[in-house]
Amino acid sequence: MTGVLSGFAVIAVVIGVGYVLGWRGTLGEPGRDVLTRLAFSVAGPALLFHTLARADLSVLFSSRLLVTALSTAAVSAAFVVVGAVRHWGVGRTTIGALCAGYVNSGNLGIPIAAYVLGDASLVAPVLLFQVVIVTPVALTVLDLTGTGEKGTVWQRLLTPLRNPIAVGSLTGVVVSAGGWKVPGPGMEPLTMIGNMSVPAALLVFGMSLRGSAAPGRGLDRRLVLLSVALKSLGQPLVAWVLARGVFGLHGAPLLDVVVTSALPAAQNLFTYASRYRVAETLARESVLLSTVVSVPVLVGVATVLG
């Protein structure tokens, strides 16, 4: 259980630093917006390019990843259906669906995979699936349904190519698929810039907690509770049913997919919500609550299946 607890401890400390920065006003009034733009437009794309340019794309084709993809689709679709019936709007429903199925595969998934599953690379397929497929699709939806002029049909088709997160991901995939290698002098600056992404996102998240009401009690209470229930309980349950009943996985492979699916919602979802000025409270509270709830869930899964 050391991996679970240490991973959460690191995140909690950085978020706490962000909270203190917000409380003291150290970065000034525009500090949070500047960090958000830094993480979304500069550091995030650099990190994704650096990660994907060196990735083995063959891991995208495996039964384990198929279980993760199907469980993600199932819980996200469930949120979308409820959102459509309740008329929550495309933007809020998109962010809520992400919170229901987009796992923290980076700063939490890697240490937990290393210490609980014994191999940090086991989280790589999930990371690739999310940044190559889920993120570009979701951000394109937010781009196309946001306020302002939508442009011509051709401009709308090219929307993903104007999104820095999508550009960083897709460019990295192209480099990896082509078997190319970026020279050290070109990759090292990108690596340095990319290393700012996770800390910046966590600091922004911590700053947003300053002055916020207790999670799950505001106007988005139903959306938050639904996304957390789907993320923390629904997704690992669906993953277990698919892995065991459909794909016949047992032992370590079964543990891998269920633990991965039980990871909480990723902090960068709040960065996306902040960037598009939509459902920020929903994203912040869903990430916070799912992170808290995932601790006993992950411990229980590791105990029962480990």
N, C-alpha and C positions, 0 to 999 in steps of 0.2 A: 504493500500500500504506500510505500515511500514515494513512488513516482507520482501517484495521484496527489498526495498532500504537498509535495515539493513544487509541482507544477502550479497548483492553485496558490501557494504561498508567494511565488515569484510574481504572479499576476497581481495579487492583492497589494503587494508592496508598491508596485509601479502605479497602480490605480490610486493608491493612497497618496503618493507624491503628487499626482495630478489634482487630487482633491485639495491638498494643501496649497498648491499653486493657485487654484481657483478661489480658495478662501482668502488668501492673502492678496490676491490681485497682482501677483508678481509679473505676469505677462501683459498686464493691462487689459482693457476692454476687448480689443480685437485679437487677443492672443489665441483664444480657442479657434476662431475662424482661420487664422493663419496656419495653425498646426493642422487643422482639418484639410486645408488646401494642400499643405505640404505632403501629408500622408496620402491623399487621394491622387494628386496630380504629378507628384515627383517621386517620393520614396516608394510608394506602393507599386507603381509600374516598374521601377528599377528592380525591386525585390522579385517580382513575378518573372521578369525577363531573366534575371540571374538564375532563378530556381528552375525555370522551364527549359532554358537553353542547355542546361547540363543534365536534364532528366531523361530517363529511359521511357519513352512513350509506349513501349510494349506493355507496361504494367496497366495501361488503360483497358486491356483486353483480358479480363480474368473474371472468374465466377464471384470472387470476393467483391470486386468493384461493382459488378452487376447487382449484387445484393444491396450495396450502399446506394447505387443510383436508383434502384427501384424503391427502396425505403424512403429516400429523399423525395422522390416523385410522389409517393403515396401521401406522406404527411403534408407536403406543400400543396398538393391538389385538394386535400381535405380542407386546408385553411382557405384556399381560393374559392371553393364551393360555398363555404359558410360566408365568406366575405361578399360573394356575389348575391347570395340570398339576403344578407343583411344590409346590402348597399353601402359597404364601407369605403368604396372608391378604389380605383386601380392602384394609386400610389401607396395607400395604407395597406391594401391587401397584398401588394408585392413585397413590401418590407416585412409584413407579418408572415408571409409564406417563407421568406428567407430565414427569419428567426425560427421558424418551425423545423427547417430541414438543413440549414447550412451550419456545419459543425466547425468548432474551433480546432482545425487540423494543424495549425502552425505552432503558435507559442504554447498551447496546452497539449495538442495532440502528439507532438514530437517527444516531449519528456515522458508522457504517459505511455506511449508506444515503446519507448526505450526501457523504462523501468518495470512496467506491468506486463507488456507483451514480449519484452526481451529483444526487440528489433525496431529501431526508429524508422527504418525504411518502410515498414508496414503501413504507415500513414501516407506515404507518397501517392498511391493511386487516388485516394480521396482528395488530397490537395490538388492533384492534376485535374480531376473531374470537376472540382468546384471552380477553379480559376479558368479552365479551358471552355467549359460548357455553361455552368450555372451562372457565374458572374456576368459574362458578356450578355447572356439572354436577359437576365434581370435588369441590368443597367440600361440595356437598349429599351426595355419596356418603360423604365422611368424616364429615359430621354424622350421617347416618343409621346408620352402621356403628360409631360410636364407643362408648365405654363409657357406662353410665348409662341412665336411663329414656328410652325413645324417644318416649313420649307417645301420644296418639290418632292415628288415621289422618289426621284433619284437621290436627293439629299437624305431622305429618310432611310433609303436602303443602305446608305453609307454611314448611318448613325454610329454603328459599332466602331468604325475606324476613326471617329472623332472623340472617342472616350479613352482617356489615358490608361485606365485599368485594362480595358479590353485590348488596346494596342500593345501594352507591355506583355500581356499574356500571349496573344496571337503571334507576336514577333518572336518570342522565346520558343514557341512551338515550331515555327518555321525553321529557326536555326537548328533546333534539335532534330527535326525530321530530315533536314538536309545534311545532317552529319557534319556540320561546320563547327569550328571552334573559334570563339572570340579571343584574340590575343590578350595577354595579361594586362598591358597598358590600357586596353579598352574595357576589360571586364572589371578590373579593380576599382575604378571610380564608381561604377554602377553598384558593385558590392557594398562599398562604403555608404553610398546614398541609400541603397535598399535597406541597410541595417537600421536606418532611422524609422522605418515604417511601423514596425510593431510597437516600439516605445512611444512613438508619436500618437498612434491610435489609442493606446492605453492611457496616456496622459490626457488626451482629449476626453476620453470616457470618464476619467476621474474628475476632471474639471466640470463636466456636465452634472455630476452628482451634487455639487454645491448648490444648496437652496432647493433641491428637488424634493418632492413629496415622497412618502414611503411608496415603494413599488406595488402595483396591483390595486391601487385605491383611487386612481384618477379616472378621467373620462374614457380612457382606453383600457379600462380594467378587464373587460371581457376579451378584448383582443390579446392582451398580455397573457391572461390565464390560459387562453386557448393555445397560443403559440408555445408557451412553456410546457403545457401538458403534452402537446404533440412532440415537442423536441425531446423532453426529458424522459417521457414514458412511452409515447406512441412509436417514435422512430426505433428505439432499441427493441421494442416488442415486435414490430413489423420485420426488422432485420433478423431477429431470432427465428420467427416463423418461416421466412423465406429461406434462410440459410439451412435450417434443419429440415423443414418439410419439403421444400422445392429442390434445393441444390444438394441436399444430403451431406452438409458439412458437419463435422464433429471435431471434438478436441480443440487444438490450437486454432485452426481456421475459423471455427465457430466463435471462439472467444474473441478473435481479432475483429471480426465484423460487428459483433454486438458492442464491444467496448468502443470502437470507433463511432458507431451510431449513437452511443450514449453520451458522447462529448457535448458540452453546452454550445449554445449559439456563439458565433465568433464576434469579437469586439469590433472588427472592421465593418460590421453591418451598421453600427451606429455612425461610423464615418460616412458610409454611403447615404444614410438617412439625413445626416447633417449637410452633406454636399448638395442634396436635392431639396432640402428644406421640407421634408415630408416625413411624418410619423416618427419624429425624433424621440418623443417620450415612449412610444411603443417599442422602438429598438433598444433604447437605454434600459428600460425596465425588463424587457424580455431577456436581454443578455445577462443582466444582473441576477434575476431570479433563476434562470436556467443554470447559471454557473453555481449558484448555491445548491439547487436541487440535485445537480449532477454528482455532487460529492458522494452522498449516500448511495445513489444509483450505481455509480462506477465501482464503489467498494463492494456493493451487493453482487454485481455482475461478476467481478473478479473472484469473489469468494465462491459463488455457486458454480461458475463455469471453469474456473482456473484449476 
